[in-house]
Amino acid sequence: MGSYDVSDESPERRFRTLFISDVHLGARGSQADLLLDFLRYHDADTIYLVGDIVDGWALKSSWHWPQSHNDLVQKLLRKARKGAKIIYVPGNHDEFLRNYYGTHFGGIDVVENTVHTGVDGKRYLVIHGDIFDLVVQNARWLAHLGDKAYDFAIQMNRFVNFFRRLFGVPYWSLSQWAKQKVKNAVNYIGAFEQALSAEARRHDADGVICGHIHYAVIRDENGIRYMNCGDWVESCTALVEHDDGHFEIITWADHLQKPAQVTQVAARAA
């Protein structure tokens, strides 16, 4: 990866803020190499790591830590040393870090949640979101079972897309298709969004920025802006805030695309 030969010292695009979630380092499905490639092109004054960056669940079942995962950690630490403010909000897969709220690791601050203030002064609650997932909170065995099923779906998806690439057919996401088509998944996503939006109101915030469900979106509903970073297991998306204050989702799913061809997803109406 990183075949475009762009220097680490001069990324092509710089943002005010970058939000990344659900990288799942330590899981076989993690596409850390693509995120590393993305970070060679993009930089920000502030970087939020919005949970599930490291997958403690996967590491407990079988150790998997290739060089690309180590390189990504070193890349983030290097950005912190160069002056980027990095804030880590742990999720359920990296819940072991919840014992270290208020501490600093190599210039990275670990917090339970935080509020990000936009250019226009609007306040956004930054939280992973798993505490609003009843399956994770009340039936952890079922959550782990679902995690295994998701890993299997990812492997099948890569198998299908291997042949699609051979025939010059664009990338297709099995899990993203299911999330849009399967009624239960649609209902779950809708309920999750409503719960997070309600939590933003309780914090007197104008919006919420989260991860957890691996479904990137920017949505305005009832005066609250809901923004989900997506993931770096399949869709490979990041949420960014530009210097003028507007947010967008950047998709980096295909490592062969050039920066100018990066898909940008605008805010969608509710």
Secondary structure, 3 states (H helix, E strand, C coil): CCCCCCCCCCCCEEEEEEEECCCCECCCCCCHHHHHHHHHHEEEEEEEECCCCECHHHHHHCCCCCHHHHHHHHHHHHHHHCCCEEEECCCCCCHHHHHHCCCEECCEEECCCEEEECCCCCEEEECCCHHHCHHHHHCHHHHHHHHHHHHHHHHHHHHHHHHHHHCCCCCCCHHHHHHHHCHHHHHHHHHHHHHHHHHHHHCCCCEEEECCCCCCEEEEECCEEEEECCCCCCCCEEEEECCCCCEEEEECCCCCCCHHHCEEECCEEC
